[in-house]
Amino acid sequence: MRTQFNGIRIEPGMSVEVVTLNYGNPLLTNGAQEVISAFKRIYDIDIKRAGICSQAYLDVEKLG
């Protein structure tokens, strides 16, 4: 099921990995810039413009 937010298509299963030096949630650190940049780099979409750069739309999973 494809979903569009502000004209930006988001597909289920889209994911990115972000390496961070702090132990906090990357969505709550530095304006989520690392996560925004990762989605732009991998999928060429702007999740900030789409309005989905929050825990309401994205799940954060700590690896390792």
mmCIF file as Biopython writes it, N, C-alpha, C and O atoms, coordinates in Angstrom:
data_model
#
loop_
_atom_site.group_PDB
_atom_site.id
_atom_site.type_symbol
_atom_site.label_atom_id
_atom_site.label_alt_id
_atom_site.label_comp_id
_atom_site.label_asym_id
_atom_site.label_entity_id
_atom_site.label_seq_id
_atom_site.pdbx_PDB_ins_code
_atom_site.Cartn_x
_atom_site.Cartn_y
_atom_site.Cartn_z
_atom_site.occupancy
_atom_site.B_iso_or_equiv
_atom_site.auth_seq_id
_atom_site.auth_asym_id
_atom_site.pdbx_PDB_model_num
ATOM 1   N N  . MET A ? 1  ? 0.840  -1.173 0.000  1.0 0.0 1  A 1 
ATOM 2   C CA . MET A ? 1  ? 0.000  0.000  0.000  1.0 0.0 1  A 1 
ATOM 3   C C  . MET A ? 1  ? 0.890  1.244  0.000  1.0 0.0 1  A 1 
ATOM 4   O O  . MET A ? 1  ? 1.660  1.456  0.937  1.0 0.0 1  A 1 
ATOM 5   N N  . ARG A ? 2  ? 0.794  2.020  -0.990 1.0 0.0 2  A 1 
ATOM 6   C CA . ARG A ? 2  ? 1.542  3.269  -1.080 1.0 0.0 2  A 1 
ATOM 7   C C  . ARG A ? 2  ? 0.745  4.387  -0.416 1.0 0.0 2  A 1 
ATOM 8   O O  . ARG A ? 2  ? -0.484 4.419  -0.471 1.0 0.0 2  A 1 
ATOM 9   N N  . THR A ? 3  ? 1.469  5.287  0.202  1.0 0.0 3  A 1 
ATOM 10  C CA . THR A ? 3  ? 0.840  6.418  0.860  1.0 0.0 3  A 1 
ATOM 11  C C  . THR A ? 3  ? 1.552  7.679  0.433  1.0 0.0 3  A 1 
ATOM 12  O O  . THR A ? 3  ? 2.770  7.685  0.253  1.0 0.0 3  A 1 
ATOM 13  N N  . GLN A ? 4  ? 0.794  8.746  0.271  1.0 0.0 4  A 1 
ATOM 14  C CA . GLN A ? 4  ? 1.401  10.028 -0.073 1.0 0.0 4  A 1 
ATOM 15  C C  . GLN A ? 4  ? 1.153  11.029 1.043  1.0 0.0 4  A 1 
ATOM 16  O O  . GLN A ? 4  ? 0.050  11.132 1.579  1.0 0.0 4  A 1 
ATOM 17  N N  . PHE A ? 5  ? 2.201  11.758 1.377  1.0 0.0 5  A 1 
ATOM 18  C CA . PHE A ? 5  ? 2.135  12.830 2.353  1.0 0.0 5  A 1 
ATOM 19  C C  . PHE A ? 5  ? 2.661  14.081 1.663  1.0 0.0 5  A 1 
ATOM 20  O O  . PHE A ? 5  ? 3.816  14.116 1.239  1.0 0.0 5  A 1 
ATOM 21  N N  . ASN A ? 6  ? 1.832  15.095 1.550  1.0 0.0 6  A 1 
ATOM 22  C CA . ASN A ? 6  ? 2.216  16.339 0.873  1.0 0.0 6  A 1 
ATOM 23  C C  . ASN A ? 6  ? 2.814  16.071 -0.508 1.0 0.0 6  A 1 
ATOM 24  O O  . ASN A ? 6  ? 3.770  16.731 -0.917 1.0 0.0 6  A 1 
ATOM 25  N N  . GLY A ? 7  ? 2.246  15.102 -1.218 1.0 0.0 7  A 1 
ATOM 26  C CA . GLY A ? 7  ? 2.697  14.791 -2.572 1.0 0.0 7  A 1 
ATOM 27  C C  . GLY A ? 7  ? 3.942  13.925 -2.639 1.0 0.0 7  A 1 
ATOM 28  O O  . GLY A ? 7  ? 4.446  13.667 -3.733 1.0 0.0 7  A 1 
ATOM 29  N N  . ILE A ? 8  ? 4.456  13.466 -1.496 1.0 0.0 8  A 1 
ATOM 30  C CA . ILE A ? 8  ? 5.654  12.630 -1.474 1.0 0.0 8  A 1 
ATOM 31  C C  . ILE A ? 8  ? 5.228  11.197 -1.177 1.0 0.0 8  A 1 
ATOM 32  O O  . ILE A ? 8  ? 4.575  10.929 -0.169 1.0 0.0 8  A 1 
ATOM 33  N N  . ARG A ? 9  ? 5.602  10.286 -2.059 1.0 0.0 9  A 1 
ATOM 34  C CA . ARG A ? 9  ? 5.200  8.887  -1.933 1.0 0.0 9  A 1 
ATOM 35  C C  . ARG A ? 9  ? 6.090  8.167  -0.927 1.0 0.0 9  A 1 
ATOM 36  O O  . ARG A ? 9  ? 7.316  8.192  -1.033 1.0 0.0 9  A 1 
ATOM 37  N N  . ILE A ? 10 ? 5.457  7.528  0.042  1.0 0.0 10 A 1 
ATOM 38  C CA . ILE A ? 10 ? 6.138  6.733  1.055  1.0 0.0 10 A 1 
ATOM 39  C C  . ILE A ? 10 ? 5.657  5.300  0.908  1.0 0.0 10 A 1 
ATOM 40  O O  . ILE A ? 10 ? 4.455  5.053  0.814  1.0 0.0 10 A 1 
ATOM 41  N N  . GLU A ? 11 ? 6.586  4.356  0.890  1.0 0.0 11 A 1 
ATOM 42  C CA . GLU A ? 11 ? 6.247  2.945  0.735  1.0 0.0 11 A 1 
ATOM 43  C C  . GLU A ? 11 ? 6.482  2.212  2.050  1.0 0.0 11 A 1 
ATOM 44  O O  . GLU A ? 11 ? 7.448  2.510  2.752  1.0 0.0 11 A 1 
ATOM 45  N N  . PRO A ? 12 ? 5.626  1.267  2.394  1.0 0.0 12 A 1 
ATOM 46  C CA . PRO A ? 12 ? 5.868  0.459  3.589  1.0 0.0 12 A 1 
ATOM 47  C C  . PRO A ? 12 ? 7.212  -0.263 3.472  1.0 0.0 12 A 1 
ATOM 48  O O  . PRO A ? 12 ? 7.591  -0.713 2.391  1.0 0.0 12 A 1 
ATOM 49  N N  . GLY A ? 13 ? 7.914  -0.367 4.572  1.0 0.0 13 A 1 
ATOM 50  C CA . GLY A ? 13 ? 9.188  -1.071 4.573  1.0 0.0 13 A 1 
ATOM 51  C C  . GLY A ? 13 ? 10.394 -0.197 4.311  1.0 0.0 13 A 1 
ATOM 52  O O  . GLY A ? 13 ? 11.528 -0.658 4.440  1.0 0.0 13 A 1 
ATOM 53  N N  . MET A ? 14 ? 10.175 1.051  3.946  1.0 0.0 14 A 1 
ATOM 54  C CA . MET A ? 14 ? 11.318 1.954  3.772  1.0 0.0 14 A 1 
ATOM 55  C C  . MET A ? 14 ? 12.030 2.078  5.112  1.0 0.0 14 A 1 
ATOM 56  O O  . MET A ? 14 ? 11.395 2.272  6.149  1.0 0.0 14 A 1 
ATOM 57  N N  . SER A ? 15 ? 13.341 1.965  5.080  1.0 0.0 15 A 1 
ATOM 58  C CA . SER A ? 15 ? 14.100 2.094  6.318  1.0 0.0 15 A 1 
ATOM 59  C C  . SER A ? 15 ? 15.478 2.657  6.030  1.0 0.0 15 A 1 
ATOM 60  O O  . SER A ? 15 ? 15.989 2.556  4.915  1.0 0.0 15 A 1 
ATOM 61  N N  . VAL A ? 16 ? 16.062 3.245  7.042  1.0 0.0 16 A 1 
ATOM 62  C CA . VAL A ? 16 ? 17.422 3.752  6.957  1.0 0.0 16 A 1 
ATOM 63  C C  . VAL A ? 16 ? 18.143 3.376  8.246  1.0 0.0 16 A 1 
ATOM 64  O O  . VAL A ? 16 ? 17.516 3.145  9.280  1.0 0.0 16 A 1 
ATOM 65  N N  . GLU A ? 17 ? 19.463 3.319  8.168  1.0 0.0 17 A 1 
ATOM 66  C CA . GLU A ? 17 ? 20.279 3.122  9.356  1.0 0.0 17 A 1 
ATOM 67  C C  . GLU A ? 17 ? 21.084 4.385  9.580  1.0 0.0 17 A 1 
ATOM 68  O O  . GLU A ? 17 ? 21.675 4.935  8.650  1.0 0.0 17 A 1 
ATOM 69  N N  . VAL A ? 18 ? 21.099 4.837  10.818 1.0 0.0 18 A 1 
ATOM 70  C CA . VAL A ? 18 ? 21.808 6.057  11.180 1.0 0.0 18 A 1 
ATOM 71  C C  . VAL A ? 18 ? 22.787 5.730  12.294 1.0 0.0 18 A 1 
ATOM 72  O O  . VAL A ? 18 ? 22.412 5.165  13.322 1.0 0.0 18 A 1 
ATOM 73  N N  . VAL A ? 19 ? 24.038 6.089  12.080 1.0 0.0 19 A 1 
ATOM 74  C CA . VAL A ? 19 ? 25.048 5.930  13.119 1.0 0.0 19 A 1 
ATOM 75  C C  . VAL A ? 19 ? 25.154 7.250  13.859 1.0 0.0 19 A 1 
ATOM 76  O O  . VAL A ? 19 ? 25.355 8.303  13.254 1.0 0.0 19 A 1 
ATOM 77  N N  . THR A ? 20 ? 25.017 7.179  15.172 1.0 0.0 20 A 1 
ATOM 78  C CA . THR A ? 20 ? 25.050 8.396  15.976 1.0 0.0 20 A 1 
ATOM 79  C C  . THR A ? 20 ? 26.000 8.214  17.151 1.0 0.0 20 A 1 
ATOM 80  O O  . THR A ? 20 ? 26.175 7.099  17.643 1.0 0.0 20 A 1 
ATOM 81  N N  . LEU A ? 21 ? 26.602 9.282  17.593 1.0 0.0 21 A 1 
ATOM 82  C CA . LEU A ? 21 ? 27.539 9.230  18.702 1.0 0.0 21 A 1 
ATOM 83  C C  . LEU A ? 21 ? 26.852 9.325  20.061 1.0 0.0 21 A 1 
ATOM 84  O O  . LEU A ? 21 ? 27.454 9.005  21.086 1.0 0.0 21 A 1 
ATOM 85  N N  . ASN A ? 22 ? 25.606 9.761  20.071 1.0 0.0 22 A 1 
ATOM 86  C CA . ASN A ? 22 ? 24.911 9.851  21.355 1.0 0.0 22 A 1 
ATOM 87  C C  . ASN A ? 22 ? 23.951 8.680  21.513 1.0 0.0 22 A 1 
ATOM 88  O O  . ASN A ? 22 ? 23.695 7.938  20.564 1.0 0.0 22 A 1 
ATOM 89  N N  . TYR A ? 23 ? 23.437 8.529  22.695 1.0 0.0 23 A 1 
ATOM 90  C CA . TYR A ? 23 ? 22.560 7.395  22.990 1.0 0.0 23 A 1 
ATOM 91  C C  . TYR A ? 23 ? 21.087 7.744  22.876 1.0 0.0 23 A 1 
ATOM 92  O O  . TYR A ? 23 ? 20.226 6.910  23.157 1.0 0.0 23 A 1 
ATOM 93  N N  . GLY A ? 24 ? 20.795 8.954  22.470 1.0 0.0 24 A 1 
ATOM 94  C CA . GLY A ? 24 ? 19.407 9.387  22.369 1.0 0.0 24 A 1 
ATOM 95  C C  . GLY A ? 24 ? 18.745 8.947  21.073 1.0 0.0 24 A 1 
ATOM 96  O O  . GLY A ? 24 ? 19.386 8.400  20.175 1.0 0.0 24 A 1 
ATOM 97  N N  . ASN A ? 25 ? 17.479 9.196  21.005 1.0 0.0 25 A 1 
ATOM 98  C CA . ASN A ? 25 ? 16.684 8.903  19.828 1.0 0.0 25 A 1 
ATOM 99  C C  . ASN A ? 25 ? 17.074 9.883  18.717 1.0 0.0 25 A 1 
ATOM 100 O O  . ASN A ? 25 ? 16.995 11.093 18.928 1.0 0.0 25 A 1 
ATOM 101 N N  . PRO A ? 26 ? 17.493 9.403  17.546 1.0 0.0 26 A 1 
ATOM 102 C CA . PRO A ? 26 ? 17.915 10.307 16.469 1.0 0.0 26 A 1 
ATOM 103 C C  . PRO A ? 26 ? 16.787 11.184 15.928 1.0 0.0 26 A 1 
ATOM 104 O O  . PRO A ? 26 ? 17.055 12.184 15.262 1.0 0.0 26 A 1 
ATOM 105 N N  . LEU A ? 27 ? 15.534 10.829 16.202 1.0 0.0 27 A 1 
ATOM 106 C CA . LEU A ? 27 ? 14.422 11.685 15.789 1.0 0.0 27 A 1 
ATOM 107 C C  . LEU A ? 27 ? 14.275 12.891 16.708 1.0 0.0 27 A 1 
ATOM 108 O O  . LEU A ? 27 ? 13.648 13.888 16.352 1.0 0.0 27 A 1 
ATOM 109 N N  . LEU A ? 28 ? 14.868 12.781 17.906 1.0 0.0 28 A 1 
ATOM 110 C CA . LEU A ? 28 ? 14.739 13.859 18.888 1.0 0.0 28 A 1 
ATOM 111 C C  . LEU A ? 28 ? 16.032 14.634 19.070 1.0 0.0 28 A 1 
ATOM 112 O O  . LEU A ? 28 ? 16.098 15.551 19.888 1.0 0.0 28 A 1 
ATOM 113 N N  . THR A ? 29 ? 17.058 14.274 18.315 1.0 0.0 29 A 1 
ATOM 114 C CA . THR A ? 29 ? 18.370 14.901 18.440 1.0 0.0 29 A 1 
ATOM 115 C C  . THR A ? 29 ? 18.686 15.721 17.197 1.0 0.0 29 A 1 
ATOM 116 O O  . THR A ? 29 ? 18.498 15.243 16.078 1.0 0.0 29 A 1 
ATOM 117 N N  . ASN A ? 30 ? 19.155 16.929 17.375 1.0 0.0 30 A 1 
ATOM 118 C CA . ASN A ? 30 ? 19.605 17.781 16.276 1.0 0.0 30 A 1 
ATOM 119 C C  . ASN A ? 30 ? 18.531 17.963 15.196 1.0 0.0 30 A 1 
ATOM 120 O O  . ASN A ? 30 ? 18.841 18.005 14.006 1.0 0.0 30 A 1 
ATOM 121 N N  . GLY A ? 31 ? 17.294 18.069 15.614 1.0 0.0 31 A 1 
ATOM 122 C CA . GLY A ? 31 ? 16.215 18.278 14.650 1.0 0.0 31 A 1 
ATOM 123 C C  . GLY A ? 31 ? 16.025 17.123 13.687 1.0 0.0 31 A 1 
ATOM 124 O O  . GLY A ? 31 ? 15.491 17.308 12.593 1.0 0.0 31 A 1 
ATOM 125 N N  . ALA A ? 32 ? 16.456 15.929 14.081 1.0 0.0 32 A 1 
ATOM 126 C CA . ALA A ? 32 ? 16.348 14.710 13.267 1.0 0.0 32 A 1 
ATOM 127 C C  . ALA A ? 32 ? 17.127 14.806 11.956 1.0 0.0 32 A 1 
ATOM 128 O O  . ALA A ? 32 ? 16.830 14.082 11.005 1.0 0.0 32 A 1 
ATOM 129 N N  . GLN A ? 33 ? 18.109 15.683 11.901 1.0 0.0 33 A 1 
ATOM 130 C CA . GLN A ? 33 ? 18.832 15.932 10.655 1.0 0.0 33 A 1 
ATOM 131 C C  . GLN A ? 33 ? 19.499 14.679 10.093 1.0 0.0 33 A 1 
ATOM 132 O O  . GLN A ? 33 ? 19.538 14.501 8.876  1.0 0.0 33 A 1 
ATOM 133 N N  . GLU A ? 34 ? 20.026 13.807 10.958 1.0 0.0 34 A 1 
ATOM 134 C CA . GLU A ? 34 ? 20.668 12.582 10.473 1.0 0.0 34 A 1 
ATOM 135 C C  . GLU A ? 34 ? 19.663 11.679 9.759  1.0 0.0 34 A 1 
ATOM 136 O O  . GLU A ? 34 ? 19.973 11.088 8.724  1.0 0.0 34 A 1 
ATOM 137 N N  . VAL A ? 35 ? 18.467 11.578 10.315 1.0 0.0 35 A 1 
ATOM 138 C CA . VAL A ? 35 ? 17.418 10.740 9.715  1.0 0.0 35 A 1 
ATOM 139 C C  . VAL A ? 35 ? 16.923 11.368 8.413  1.0 0.0 35 A 1 
ATOM 140 O O  . VAL A ? 35 ? 16.750 10.671 7.413  1.0 0.0 35 A 1 
ATOM 141 N N  . ILE A ? 36 ? 16.701 12.655 8.425  1.0 0.0 36 A 1 
ATOM 142 C CA . ILE A ? 36 ? 16.258 13.369 7.221  1.0 0.0 36 A 1 
ATOM 143 C C  . ILE A ? 36 ? 17.280 13.185 6.095  1.0 0.0 36 A 1 
ATOM 144 O O  . ILE A ? 36 ? 16.913 12.898 4.956  1.0 0.0 36 A 1 
ATOM 145 N N  . SER A ? 37 ? 18.550 13.349 6.419  1.0 0.0 37 A 1 
ATOM 146 C CA . SER A ? 37 ? 19.618 13.201 5.416  1.0 0.0 37 A 1 
ATOM 147 C C  . SER A ? 37 ? 19.697 11.781 4.883  1.0 0.0 37 A 1 
ATOM 148 O O  . SER A ? 37 ? 19.927 11.575 3.692  1.0 0.0 37 A 1 
ATOM 149 N N  . ALA A ? 38 ? 19.509 10.804 5.755  1.0 0.0 38 A 1 
ATOM 150 C CA . ALA A ? 38 ? 19.570 9.403  5.323  1.0 0.0 38 A 1 
ATOM 151 C C  . ALA A ? 38 ? 18.446 9.075  4.344  1.0 0.0 38 A 1 
ATOM 152 O O  . ALA A ? 38 ? 18.687 8.415  3.333  1.0 0.0 38 A 1 
ATOM 153 N N  . PHE A ? 39 ? 17.233 9.521  4.623  1.0 0.0 39 A 1 
ATOM 154 C CA . PHE A ? 39 ? 16.124 9.281  3.682  1.0 0.0 39 A 1 
ATOM 155 C C  . PHE A ? 39 ? 16.366 10.001 2.361  1.0 0.0 39 A 1 
ATOM 156 O O  . PHE A ? 39 ? 16.048 9.465  1.299  1.0 0.0 39 A 1 
ATOM 157 N N  . LYS A ? 40 ? 16.918 11.194 2.412  1.0 0.0 40 A 1 
ATOM 158 C CA . LYS A ? 40 ? 17.212 11.938 1.182  1.0 0.0 40 A 1 
ATOM 159 C C  . LYS A ? 40 ? 18.272 11.208 0.352  1.0 0.0 40 A 1 
ATOM 160 O O  . LYS A ? 40 ? 18.146 11.082 -0.865 1.0 0.0 40 A 1 
ATOM 161 N N  . ARG A ? 41 ? 19.312 10.734 1.031  1.0 0.0 41 A 1 
ATOM 162 C CA . ARG A ? 41 ? 20.410 10.061 0.346  1.0 0.0 41 A 1 
ATOM 163 C C  . ARG A ? 41 ? 19.979 8.718  -0.264 1.0 0.0 41 A 1 
ATOM 164 O O  . ARG A ? 41 ? 20.361 8.398  -1.390 1.0 0.0 41 A 1 
ATOM 165 N N  . ILE A ? 42 ? 19.197 7.943  0.469  1.0 0.0 42 A 1 
ATOM 166 C CA . ILE A ? 42 ? 18.834 6.593  0.024  1.0 0.0 42 A 1 
ATOM 167 C C  . ILE A ? 42 ? 17.637 6.589  -0.922 1.0 0.0 42 A 1 
ATOM 168 O O  . ILE A ? 42 ? 17.656 5.894  -1.938 1.0 0.0 42 A 1 
ATOM 169 N N  . TYR A ? 43 ? 16.597 7.358  -0.602 1.0 0.0 43 A 1 
ATOM 170 C CA . TYR A ? 43 ? 15.356 7.323  -1.388 1.0 0.0 43 A 1 
ATOM 171 C C  . TYR A ? 43 ? 15.081 8.599  -2.173 1.0 0.0 43 A 1 
ATOM 172 O O  . TYR A ? 43 ? 14.134 8.651  -2.957 1.0 0.0 43 A 1 
ATOM 173 N N  . ASP A ? 44 ? 15.895 9.621  -1.971 1.0 0.0 44 A 1 
ATOM 174 C CA . ASP A ? 44 ? 15.701 10.923 -2.608 1.0 0.0 44 A 1 
ATOM 175 C C  . ASP A ? 44 ? 14.330 11.510 -2.287 1.0 0.0 44 A 1 
ATOM 176 O O  . ASP A ? 44 ? 13.650 12.050 -3.160 1.0 0.0 44 A 1 
ATOM 177 N N  . ILE A ? 45 ? 13.932 11.391 -1.001 1.0 0.0 45 A 1 
ATOM 178 C CA . ILE A ? 45 ? 12.696 12.009 -0.546 1.0 0.0 45 A 1 
ATOM 179 C C  . ILE A ? 45 ? 12.992 12.874 0.677  1.0 0.0 45 A 1 
ATOM 180 O O  . ILE A ? 45 ? 13.933 12.615 1.426  1.0 0.0 45 A 1 
ATOM 181 N N  . ASP A ? 46 ? 12.184 13.890 0.859  1.0 0.0 46 A 1 
ATOM 182 C CA . ASP A ? 46 ? 12.340 14.810 1.981  1.0 0.0 46 A 1 
ATOM 183 C C  . ASP A ? 46 ? 11.244 14.515 2.997  1.0 0.0 46 A 1 
ATOM 184 O O  . ASP A ? 46 ? 10.114 14.982 2.855  1.0 0.0 46 A 1 
ATOM 185 N N  . ILE A ? 47 ? 11.588 13.733 4.029  1.0 0.0 47 A 1 
ATOM 186 C CA . ILE A ? 47 ? 10.569 13.358 5.004  1.0 0.0 47 A 1 
ATOM 187 C C  . ILE A ? 47 ? 10.146 14.538 5.868  1.0 0.0 47 A 1 
ATOM 188 O O  . ILE A ? 47 ? 9.067  14.510 6.460  1.0 0.0 47 A 1 
ATOM 189 N N  . LYS A ? 48 ? 10.962 15.558 5.951  1.0 0.0 48 A 1 
ATOM 190 C CA . LYS A ? 48 ? 10.564 16.756 6.693  1.0 0.0 48 A 1 
ATOM 191 C C  . LYS A ? 48 ? 9.459  17.484 5.941  1.0 0.0 48 A 1 
ATOM 192 O O  . LYS A ? 48 ? 8.462  17.893 6.536  1.0 0.0 48 A 1 
ATOM 193 N N  . ARG A ? 49 ? 9.636  17.644 4.640  1.0 0.0 49 A 1 
ATOM 194 C CA . ARG A ? 49 ? 8.599  18.290 3.810  1.0 0.0 49 A 1 
ATOM 195 C C  . ARG A ? 49 ? 7.321  17.446 3.782  1.0 0.0 49 A 1 
ATOM 196 O O  . ARG A ? 49 ? 6.212  17.978 3.716  1.0 0.0 49 A 1 
ATOM 197 N N  . ALA A ? 50 ? 7.496  16.124 3.833  1.0 0.0 50 A 1 
ATOM 198 C CA . ALA A ? 50 ? 6.337  15.234 3.841  1.0 0.0 50 A 1 
ATOM 199 C C  . ALA A ? 50 ? 5.580  15.319 5.166  1.0 0.0 50 A 1 
ATOM 200 O O  . ALA A ? 50 ? 4.410  14.948 5.248  1.0 0.0 50 A 1 
ATOM 201 N N  . GLY A ? 51 ? 6.261  15.810 6.195  1.0 0.0 51 A 1 
ATOM 202 C CA . GLY A ? 51 ? 5.614  15.953 7.489  1.0 0.0 51 A 1 
ATOM 203 C C  . GLY A ? 51 ? 5.565  14.675 8.300  1.0 0.0 51 A 1 
ATOM 204 O O  . GLY A ? 51 ? 4.721  14.529 9.185  1.0 0.0 51 A 1 
ATOM 205 N N  . ILE A ? 52 ? 6.470  13.742 8.002  1.0 0.0 52 A 1 
ATOM 206 C CA . ILE A ? 52 ? 6.439  12.460 8.709  1.0 0.0 52 A 1 
ATOM 207 C C  . ILE A ? 52 ? 7.685  12.231 9.559  1.0 0.0 52 A 1 
ATOM 208 O O  . ILE A ? 52 ? 7.970  11.093 9.931  1.0 0.0 52 A 1 
ATOM 209 N N  . CYS A ? 53 ? 8.404  13.251 9.860  1.0 0.0 53 A 1 
ATOM 210 C CA . CYS A ? 53 ? 9.636  13.121 10.620 1.0 0.0 53 A 1 
ATOM 211 C C  . CYS A ? 53 ? 9.332  13.156 12.118 1.0 0.0 53 A 1 
ATOM 212 O O  . CYS A ? 53 ? 9.735  14.080 12.824 1.0 0.0 53 A 1 
ATOM 213 N N  . SER A ? 54 ? 8.620  12.144 12.586 1.0 0.0 54 A 1 
ATOM 214 C CA . SER A ? 54 ? 8.275  12.071 14.004 1.0 0.0 54 A 1 
ATOM 215 C C  . SER A ? 54 ? 8.024  10.622 14.382 1.0 0.0 54 A 1 
ATOM 216 O O  . SER A ? 54 ? 7.889  9.753  13.521 1.0 0.0 54 A 1 
ATOM 217 N N  . GLN A ? 55 ? 7.965  10.380 15.675 1.0 0.0 55 A 1 
ATOM 218 C CA . GLN A ? 55 ? 7.728  9.027  16.161 1.0 0.0 55 A 1 
ATOM 219 C C  . GLN A ? 55 ? 6.305  8.561  15.874 1.0 0.0 55 A 1 
ATOM 220 O O  . GLN A ? 55 ? 6.013  7.372  16.005 1.0 0.0 55 A 1 
ATOM 221 N N  . ALA A ? 56 ? 5.436  9.449  15.494 1.0 0.0 56 A 1 
ATOM 222 C CA . ALA A ? 56 ? 4.080  9.055  15.126 1.0 0.0 56 A 1 
ATOM 223 C C  . ALA A ? 56 ? 4.079  8.265  13.819 1.0 0.0 56 A 1 
ATOM 224 O O  . ALA A ? 56 ? 3.191  7.444  13.591 1.0 0.0 56 A 1 
ATOM 225 N N  . TYR A ? 57 ? 5.074  8.509  12.958 1.0 0.0 57 A 1 
ATOM 226 C CA . TYR A ? 57 ? 5.151  7.849  11.657 1.0 0.0 57 A 1 
ATOM 227 C C  . TYR A ? 57 ? 6.337  6.900  11.524 1.0 0.0 57 A 1 
ATOM 228 O O  . TYR A ? 57 ? 6.293  5.960  10.731 1.0 0.0 57 A 1 
ATOM 229 N N  . LEU A ? 58 ? 7.387  7.138  12.286 1.0 0.0 58 A 1 
ATOM 230 C CA . LEU A ? 58 ? 8.618  6.355  12.141 1.0 0.0 58 A 1 
ATOM 231 C C  . LEU A ? 58 ? 8.928  5.590  13.417 1.0 0.0 58 A 1 
ATOM 232 O O  . LEU A ? 58 ? 8.735  6.099  14.522 1.0 0.0 58 A 1 
ATOM 233 N N  . ASP A ? 59 ? 9.404  4.377  13.257 1.0 0.0 59 A 1 
ATOM 234 C CA . ASP A ? 59 ? 9.848  3.572  14.396 1.0 0.0 59 A 1 
ATOM 235 C C  . ASP A ? 59 ? 11.365 3.653  14.493 1.0 0.0 59 A 1 
ATOM 236 O O  . ASP A ? 59 ? 12.065 3.646  13.481 1.0 0.0 59 A 1 
ATOM 237 N N  . VAL A ? 60 ? 11.858 3.729  15.709 1.0 0.0 60 A 1 
ATOM 238 C CA . VAL A ? 60 ? 13.291 3.749  15.950 1.0 0.0 60 A 1 
ATOM 239 C C  . VAL A ? 60 ? 13.661 2.453  16.642 1.0 0.0 60 A 1 
ATOM 240 O O  . VAL A ? 60 ? 13.053 2.071  17.643 1.0 0.0 60 A 1 
ATOM 241 N N  . GLU A ? 61 ? 14.662 1.783  16.099 1.0 0.0 61 A 1 
ATOM 242 C CA . GLU A ? 61 ? 15.127 0.528  16.671 1.0 0.0 61 A 1 
ATOM 243 C C  . GLU A ? 61 ? 16.625 0.629  16.893 1.0 0.0 61 A 1 
ATOM 244 O O  . GLU A ? 61 ? 17.373 0.927  15.962 1.0 0.0 61 A 1 
ATOM 245 N N  . LYS A ? 62 ? 17.061 0.387  18.097 1.0 0.0 62 A 1 
ATOM 246 C CA . LYS A ? 62 ? 18.488 0.410  18.408 1.0 0.0 62 A 1 
ATOM 247 C C  . LYS A ? 62 ? 19.099 -0.934 18.054 1.0 0.0 62 A 1 
ATOM 248 O O  . LYS A ? 62 ? 18.632 -1.978 18.510 1.0 0.0 62 A 1 
ATOM 249 N N  . LEU A ? 63 ? 20.138 -0.905 17.245 1.0 0.0 63 A 1 
ATOM 250 C CA . LEU A ? 63 ? 20.823 -2.130 16.836 1.0 0.0 63 A 1 
ATOM 251 C C  . LEU A ? 63 ? 22.115 -2.272 17.631 1.0 0.0 63 A 1 
ATOM 252 O O  . LEU A ? 63 ? 22.751 -1.279 17.985 1.0 0.0 63 A 1 
ATOM 253 N N  . GLY A ? 64 ? 22.486 -3.486 17.901 1.0 0.0 64 A 1 
ATOM 254 C CA . GLY A ? 64 ? 23.773 -3.733 18.568 1.0 0.0 64 A 1 
ATOM 255 C C  . GLY A ? 64 ? 23.765 -3.643 19.982 1.0 0.0 64 A 1 
ATOM 256 O O  . GLY A ? 64 ? 24.801 -3.836 20.618 1.0 0.0 64 A 1 
#
